[in-house]
Amino acid sequence: MNKLMKYWMPIGKKVIVIGGAIQGCELAEFLVKRGRDVTIVDTGEIRGEGMIHHLQQQLFYWFEKKGVILMPGVKLIEITHEGLTVSDKEGKRQIIPADTIIPALPLSPNKALVEKIKGIVPEVYAVGDCRQPQLIVDAIADGSRTAHNL
C-alpha cells in the first residue's frame, strides 16, 4: 500500500492539516513523505502536544528542512474553494491556498457504550481509547493493567 500511495492518493498537492498536536504532526509527516506541500494550522500555541520531546525536536527540524509551514495561534475563519481563511492575534486575515483540508484534532473518549451496559453486566471497565484516547502502546498497556488487576 505504501508503494501505491506514492503514485496515487486522493489528496491534493497542497494540504492544510488543522491541528498541531501529535495527530496532526504525524499526518503531516506522512503526507510530506508522499510528496505533498503541507501547512499545519492550530488555534493553540503548543506544537506537537503528546509527542516525546526529543522526537518532537527532530520532527520540527525535519519539517523546517522540508518546507512545512507551521501556523500556531491562529483563529479559523472559513473554508472555501481557495483554501482556509485564518486570522492572527492582531486580527489580520489571510487565505492559505489548499487543494485539501484535513482536520486532525485531538480525540475525546466515547463512553456511551460503557454507560449503556452498566447495570446490565456485573462489572464494566473502560480501557484504552474508551477511557482516554492515547497512543496504541498506551491503550494496550491500559487494557493489560486492568486485566491483571482483575
N, C-alpha and C positions, 0 to 999 in steps of 0.2 A: 504494500500500500504506500509505503514511503517513496518508492521509486515512481509510482504512478502520480503521486501528488506533485512531483517536480515538473510533470508535464501538464497536468490539468487539475485545477481545483476551482470550484465555483465561487471564487472570491476575487474581487477586483485587484488591480495592481496597487492602488493607493488605498490603504486601510487605516481607519481610526479605531483604536481599541479604547472603549470607555471603561476606566478602572485601572488604577496603578498599583493595586495590591498584587499578591503572588499570582492570582489567576490571570490578571491582565498582562503581567510581565512574562509569564510562561507562554501565553498565547502569542504575544508579540515576538518572542524568540522563535517560536515555531513558524510564524509567518515570514519573518525575515529570512530564515533558513530556506524558505521556499520562494525567495525572490520578490517578496512584497515590500513596498515602502510603507513604513508604519509610523503612526503618531499615537502616543498614549496620552489621553487626557484624563484628569481626575479632579474632582471638586475638593479633595483633601490635599494637604501639603506633604504628607508622608508617602514616599515612594517605596514600593517593594515590601509593603507590610506583610508579615507572615513568612518572609524568607530568612534563611540563616544569613547573618551579617556578612561573612566573607564571600558567600555566593552572590549576595546582593551587590557587593562592590565589584566583583568580577563581571556580573551581568551588565551593570550600568556602564562599566568601562567598554565592554563589547558593544553595547547599544551605541555609545558615542562613536566608536570606530565604524559602525555600520550605518550611521546616519539616522538612527531612530530619534524622533523628536519627542521629548517629554514635556508635558504641559500640566504641572500640578497647580492646584489652587484656582481653577477656572470655574465659571458658572456656565452650565449647559443651557443654551437658549432654544435652539431649534435645529431639527434635522430636515434638510431639503435635498433636492436632486443634485445640488452642487456639493454638498458636504454637511459639516456641522458648524453651527454658529455658536461661538462662546464669547464670554466677556471676562476680562481680567479684573483684578482687585480695584482698579481705577474706573471700571465700567466701560472700558474701551472694547467694542465688539470687533470680532474677527471671524471670517468664514475660513474654515480649514477644508480645503478640497479633498474629496474622497469618493471612491467608487463603492466602497463597502464600509459600513459602520457596525462594529460588533460590541455589544455590552459584555463585559467580563467582570461583573460586580461580585463582591463577597456574598456568599450564600447564607441563608438562615435556616435553622432546623425546621422540619415539618413534623410536628409532634401529634398530628391529628390521629394517626393510627394508634399510637400509644394511648391517647386519651379515650379512644373509642373502645379498646379492648380491656381497659381497666375495669375490674369487677366481673368480667366475663371469664377470665382465666385467673388462676391463683396468684401468679407473680408476673410482673411485666418489668422489663429493663430496657431502657433506651440506651443504645450504644452507637458508636461511630457518628455518621452524619446526622442520624436521627436525634442524637443528643446535642451535638455541636459540630458543624462542618469543619473538617480538618484535612490534613494530608492522609493518603491511603494508609501509610505505615502507622500513623497515629490512630486511625479508625480501627485497624486490625488489632493494635495493642489494647485499645479500649475494650473491644469485644473479648479479647483473651483474658484481660484482668477481671472483667465481670464474670466470665465463665469460671475462672479459677477461684474466685471468691464464693461461688455457689457451692 
